[in-house]
Amino acid sequence: MGRDLLASIQVRDEDIVSTRGPRAVVMLLRLMAAVLLVVLVVQAVLDLPAAEPIPWRTILGDAGRLAIASVLLWSASEFAAMFIRSHDDLRATRILMARLVHRLARPSAETRRGDTSEAPPRHSSS
């Protein structure tokens, strides 16, 4: 069983999980939200000096839809980032619990040597 270092602590190979894919999803969602905001600004700037006057309600309606879509994409990226952090915490808890179970299951040095002098004597009451 190979041992890797994670934050200068040895961990088992099966305890290390790559979060490369979910982090790519977070970056993609944030990039799409930023692109939509750029599209919003460009569309508003190009619609203002149009040859035919475009009603303000139409410009504001389109800008509002793009802004809402951008906010929803950014919120989805934040939710995905929260999922990654939650997964990291869960993995750390799993590693800690496995170490505690291993430590509790291992007999102590006194028990292995057969030394029971520290155990209190049993008194029988008749």
C-alpha positions as CSV (number, residue, x, y, z in Angstrom):
1,M,0.0,0.0,0.0
2,G,1.6,3.3,-1.1
3,R,1.7,6.3,1.1
4,D,1.4,9.8,-0.2
5,L,1.9,13.1,1.7
6,L,-1.1,15.5,2.0
7,A,-0.3,18.6,4.0
8,S,2.9,16.9,5.3
9,I,0.8,14.0,6.7
10,Q,1.0,10.5,5.3
11,V,-2.2,9.2,3.9
12,R,-3.3,6.1,2.0
13,D,-3.7,6.2,-1.8
14,E,-7.4,5.4,-1.5
15,D,-7.9,8.5,0.7
16,I,-6.7,10.9,-2.0
17,V,-9.4,12.0,-4.4
18,S,-8.7,14.3,-7.3
19,T,-10.9,17.4,-7.5
20,R,-9.5,18.5,-10.8
21,G,-12.8,17.9,-12.7
22,P,-15.1,19.8,-10.3
23,R,-12.6,22.7,-10.1
24,A,-12.7,22.9,-13.9
25,V,-16.5,23.1,-13.8
26,V,-16.3,25.9,-11.3
27,M,-13.9,27.8,-13.5
28,L,-16.0,27.1,-16.6
29,L,-19.2,28.4,-14.9
30,R,-17.4,31.6,-13.7
31,L,-15.9,32.2,-17.2
32,M,-19.4,31.8,-18.8
33,A,-20.8,34.3,-16.2
34,A,-18.1,36.8,-17.1
35,V,-18.6,36.3,-20.8
36,L,-22.3,37.0,-20.4
37,L,-21.6,40.2,-18.5
38,V,-19.2,41.3,-21.4
39,V,-22.0,40.5,-23.9
40,L,-24.4,42.6,-21.8
41,V,-22.1,45.6,-21.9
42,V,-21.3,45.2,-25.6
43,Q,-25.0,44.8,-26.6
44,A,-26.1,47.8,-24.5
45,V,-23.3,50.0,-26.1
46,L,-24.1,48.8,-29.6
47,D,-27.9,49.2,-29.2
48,L,-27.7,52.9,-28.0
49,P,-26.5,54.5,-31.3
50,A,-28.6,52.2,-33.6
51,A,-30.0,53.5,-36.9
52,E,-33.5,52.8,-35.7
53,P,-34.3,53.9,-32.2
54,I,-34.7,50.8,-29.9
55,P,-37.1,51.3,-27.0
56,W,-35.4,51.5,-23.6
57,R,-37.7,48.7,-22.3
58,T,-36.2,46.3,-24.9
59,I,-32.6,47.3,-24.1
60,L,-33.3,47.0,-20.3
61,G,-35.2,43.7,-20.7
62,D,-32.4,42.1,-22.7
63,A,-29.8,43.4,-20.2
64,G,-31.8,42.1,-17.3
65,R,-32.1,38.7,-18.8
66,L,-28.3,38.5,-19.4
67,A,-27.6,39.8,-15.9
68,I,-29.9,37.2,-14.3
69,A,-28.3,34.4,-16.4
70,S,-24.9,35.6,-15.4
71,V,-25.8,35.7,-11.7
72,L,-27.3,32.2,-11.9
73,L,-24.1,30.9,-13.5
74,W,-22.0,32.5,-10.8
75,S,-24.2,31.1,-8.1
76,A,-23.9,27.6,-9.6
77,S,-20.1,28.0,-9.5
78,E,-20.2,29.0,-5.9
79,F,-22.4,26.0,-5.1
80,A,-19.9,23.7,-6.9
81,A,-17.0,25.3,-4.9
82,M,-18.9,24.7,-1.7
83,F,-19.4,21.1,-2.7
84,I,-15.7,20.7,-3.2
85,R,-14.9,22.2,0.2
86,S,-17.5,20.0,1.8
87,H,-16.0,17.0,0.1
88,D,-12.5,17.9,1.4
89,D,-13.9,18.2,5.0
90,L,-15.6,14.9,4.7
91,R,-12.5,13.2,3.4
92,A,-10.4,14.7,6.3
93,T,-13.0,13.4,8.8
94,R,-12.9,10.0,7.2
95,I,-9.1,9.9,7.5
96,L,-9.2,11.1,11.1
97,M,-11.9,8.5,12.0
98,A,-9.9,5.7,10.4
99,R,-6.8,6.7,12.3
100,L,-8.7,6.8,15.6
101,V,-10.3,3.4,15.0
102,H,-6.9,2.0,14.1
103,R,-5.4,3.5,17.3
104,L,-8.2,2.2,19.5
105,A,-8.1,-1.3,18.0
106,R,-4.3,-1.6,18.5
107,P,-3.5,-3.0,22.0
108,S,-1.4,-0.8,24.3
109,A,2.2,-1.6,25.1
110,E,1.4,-2.7,28.7
111,T,-1.2,-5.2,27.5
112,R,1.2,-6.7,25.0
113,R,3.9,-7.2,27.7
114,G,1.4,-8.8,30.0
115,D,1.9,-6.1,32.6
116,T,-1.4,-5.6,34.5
117,S,0.1,-4.0,37.6
118,E,-1.7,-0.7,36.8
119,A,-5.1,-2.4,36.8
120,P,-7.0,-2.0,40.1
121,P,-7.5,-5.2,42.0
122,R,-10.9,-6.8,42.0
123,H,-12.5,-7.4,45.4
124,S,-15.1,-9.9,45.8
125,S,-17.9,-9.2,48.2
126,S,-19.6,-12.2,49.7
